[in-house]
Amino acid sequence: MRDTHSDAFASDAIRSSWRRCERAYKLSRDAGRPILRLQSSEVAPRLEALIEQIGGRHGIFKNLARLAKEAGHCLVMTDIDGILVRLDGTGADKDWNGIAIGSVWDERVAGTNGVSMALAESRAFTVDGKDHFYSKLQPFSCSAVPLRDANNEIIGVVSLSSIDHGNPTDGLFARQLLGAAASRLQSTLFERDFKDATIVSLAVPGRRELLKGAELVAVDEAGRVLGATSAAHSVAGLASHMDLTGCQFDEVFGTGLDNIDRVPGRVMSVRRDKGPLLDLWVRAPIGTQKPFPGLQRDAKKPMSRRLPPSLEDLCFGSPVMSAICQRAQESQDHGIPLLIEGETGTGKSALIDALLNDKHDVVTLDCAALSDTQEDLSYLRSLIEQARISARLGDAEVQPKALVFDNVGEMPDFAQVEVKRLLDELEQGFGPDDAALTLITTARSPIRQAVDAGTFRDDLYYRLSGLRLTLPPLRAREQPMQLATAMAGQIAGQDVDITDEARQAITAYHWPGNLRELRNTLRQALLQGDGRRISELDLALAQPPFAAPRTSKTMAIFNEEAMIVDALHGARWNISKAARNLGIGRATIHRKMKVYGISRPG
């Protein structure tokens, strides 16, 4: 997808650069040898200085260089002055179409080019062939991204040069790829320089890019923000680093680190004023850091979200489900594509979350929402390219990537073609233990039916279903009450007493909405009661009538007002006794009496 605002900004910047080249620097567009080159003796100390600044992290760019060479591109690194100090992806002669070690890309010498524009604008930048000032550079396209240290100071530029084929998406992809490498480098330097602070990750839920990781914020023991990576302020909806660095963490995000520690897994979703919803999590256990006295004092209570359930949580009361989870884990460990089928609400998303937990950067694409538009096609192709690169760039330093195609049976034809191309390449290029990309698909009904109907490609089906699992509906679980009891306790945060009548109703009901319906019903039942006990009445009040058929032992629909009045009469208006007889809390019956205007007869 094109960013028209960004395109306009780039065009203005290019025009300004050309004016400087013509008027201030007096450069000639048809110069025979436009690019100056320093001697190796002059380059060596610059290379050493840059290596020291990046902490010797050459490995971050190793795979990038290999990919550049395979594609016939040139990957270069320059220092802060635009001097080329490292060149990869070329041949033994260490030269690529006139680009060589020591090349000077300062705008005053080399005219308008990708490196000089990235330095001048302090942002990722692509200069297409027609936008280069010197005519000899116009056959080439150059995308460049600034390299930043832990304090967000620019220390150099990494760039990718290629033959300009006139495809604007090439520049977008190059910027994404280089941006991921630059972000990875800064995160590594940030964690090194702020190793004595608590580091919090920020991410926007529902991410759409595989190559972009979370932003980092360092916080001292007094709750003050010491620093942040380059895009942390924009992710948080702030205008600049000045709005983040030096401020109190709880004032910026509406919660203190101690509050994150109280959420299972230390993951919390918060919204700052009118800003975006953010996921916050602490990179290292808070228990290993110094205490933060008073951090959460007077802090607004954030909207919190629990971590996805573990695999064990999904298996309560079902040996069949336990076996399914075990097979899914083995598939994920060995990089085998996993296809998960099952009715709505059977736990497909929960299983994926439990498998990946917080160990993967995950992008989920709802195939049912894709339409045959240029926007969706461009996004899908961009995502496929990111997946292809992610699979080939994986290393021990980087959080592994996962791509989830939800409702894959409803994937339109154009998307099936693109996904098959990706899977063909992954299948040919990697062994089962080599792929750094986890691929998982889900479907609400068996894909085989869509294949037989001719709406889904059979060759794509067989590639997606390295392992095919079908999750059982809740009505087929061997011991549904074990799951219901565990789920109620998880929702309440404590053990919950479920009456015998409520147990019979839960066991008898066929649960067309499966786990999702059960969870919602239990949550509402706990709200109806006192939060520690669930009665048949609580279930009846929580569960609206369904048109779907039910067994004879179903959750009945009561006349609530009449039932409360009968219970009060039967207990001779002893409210505590009436509440016990109904299996609800005393506070609940008082609330219901107020709602229905029930009062003790005079």
Secondary structure, DSSP 4 states (H G I P E B T S, - for coil): ---HHHHHHHHHHHHHHHHIIIIIS---TT-SS---B--HHHHHHHHHHHHHHTTT-GGGGHHHHHHHHHTT-EEEEEETT-BEEEEESS-TT-EETTEETTBB--HHHH-S-HHHHHHHHTS-EEE-GGG-SSGGGTTEEEEEEEEE-TTS-EEEEEEEEEE--S-HHHHHHHHHHHHHHHHHHHHHHHHHHTTTSEEEEEE-SS---SS---EEEEE-TTSBEEEE-TTHHHHTT-SSGGGTTTSBHHHHHSS-HHHHHHSGGGEEEEE-TTS-EEEEEESS-GGGS---TTTTTTPPPPP--PPPPPHHHHTTT-HHHHHHHHHHHHHHHTT--EEEE--TTSSHHHHHHHHHTTSSEEEEEEGGG--SSHHHHHHHHHHHHHHHHHHHH--TTS--EEEEEETGGG--HHHHHHHHHHHHHHHHH--TTT--EEEEEEESS-HHHHHHTTSS-HHHHHHH-SEEEEPPPGGG-S-HHHHHHHHHHHHHTS--EE-HHHHHHHHHS--TTHHHHHHHHHHHHHHHTTSSEE-HHHHHHHS---SS---SS--PPP-HHHHHHHHHHHTTT-HHHHHHHHTS-HHHHHHHHHHHT-----
